[in-house]
Amino acid sequence: MKKSPKQKPDSTVVSRSGRFTGGPAADVAAFSESISFDWRLWEHDIRGSLAHAAMLQEIGVLSRQELSSIQAGFKSIRDDIEAGRFEWKASLEDVHMNLEAELTRRQPAGAKLHTARSRNDQVALDVRLWLRDEIHHLDLELKQLQVSLVELGARFPEVIIPGYTHLQRGQPVYFAHHLLAYVEMFDRDRDRLKDCQRRVNVCPLGSGALAGSTLPIDRGFVARELGFVDSAGRPRLTRNSMDGVSDRDFMIEFSAVAALTAVHLSRLAEDVILWATAEFHFIRIADAYTTGSSLMPQKKNPDIAELTRGKSGRVIGNLMSLLTLLKGLPMTYNRDLQEDKERLFDTADTVRACTRLMGAMLDHTTLLEANCRRAAEDPQLLATDLADYLVKRGMPFRQAHHAVGEVVALAERAGKLLNEVTLAEFKSVSEKFGDDVLETFHLLRAMERRRVVGAPGTREVRREVKRWSRLLAKRTTG
Ligand code: ARG
């Protein structure tokens, strides 16, 4: 590569300058660049650089004039990036060097910006800043999904469906109760995000390449500038420079929380897919949230749910990639760590998109009430209630279970439903069955009997729907 004077600033900021006689071979540059994916950290990189520059001025490394020129330089760079005019160069490897080189080309004071800083603490800072925002947005999106679930349940407060174990009909539940199970799962995810955020929100800048700096930098100043503070406003700083540059635990924690969220989304997706089949036929998803088949004209497929289920696989894979990436690394920064970003970005993008789309799909989903009713009226769903009936009349549960099993077998042999068994037949199985036994099959009354905390009883579910509506109306996290 021939050097023209115009290219000079580039080579002065590149870390190789001085030590090296030339640039890397073309295939080496292509192999090692990260600008193709880390460009998206630009806003956070600039934010971090501005805070660092302000600190350098405070401690006298930069004059006021130099700080202003750096601020003006970043402002013009920001304008160019936003307008799509900024030219990212793979020859400058990554987002940090692209921005610094361009700043220095526009403002000579840019050459002082990297004082007491390494790309090692810089990239750790950028990703923490970026992830902090992502967590905030994912939290809001999960909350919105919770709202969609609660609202769908509240739109059909009376609808009862079979609850399943082993995908076999078990006991009746309110449809809202089924949806609220997911609200609980996503709430635990949000709680985990909040906890993870606490460890993301620590400032690594000042760790330098691995051993801090001999210059009298003010790490607390930078941390406060960037909002790395505790609830009392005290700066939160990484306490060991070697850990500061090589720690990626916060990314792994986020990826683990996101993987579990993806699993929850996938389970919800699976329920939706089942409910949309002709076999279940409990829901109808609006056309805009389904796709057709290129061959079978009648098809309407729940692709959003299927893709959500499918994408959970790559989110789980990303977590495994990151764990594997870290496991053999000696202290401190190793270039392997550049491989962290694509996995992290993909996880955040994927989980956020799935969360948004699943919520939107639920907002455009309606319940086929008559089909739900037909399924919920299956009297076998109340076989356990029948056993409880005998327990209330003094029979030990094991015996009651056996007696009801006999009634079920009797009904099956006679080819009739459980609630079509005659009183005489009931009594032939056990004297404990009284004249009021058929009452047990009154579905609404059966639902009212479920008064245990957490059970799908009429009162319980109504209370839970209200509780969630209230909670979601007020709660936001950071
Ligand atoms: N692009 C690099 C990364 O993503 C930035 C840090 C590079 N540091 C270094 N010493 N080469 O990890």
Residues whose N, C-alpha, C, O or C-beta is under 5 A from the ligand:
A	BS01	LIG	S34 D94 R119 N120 V123 L337 Q338
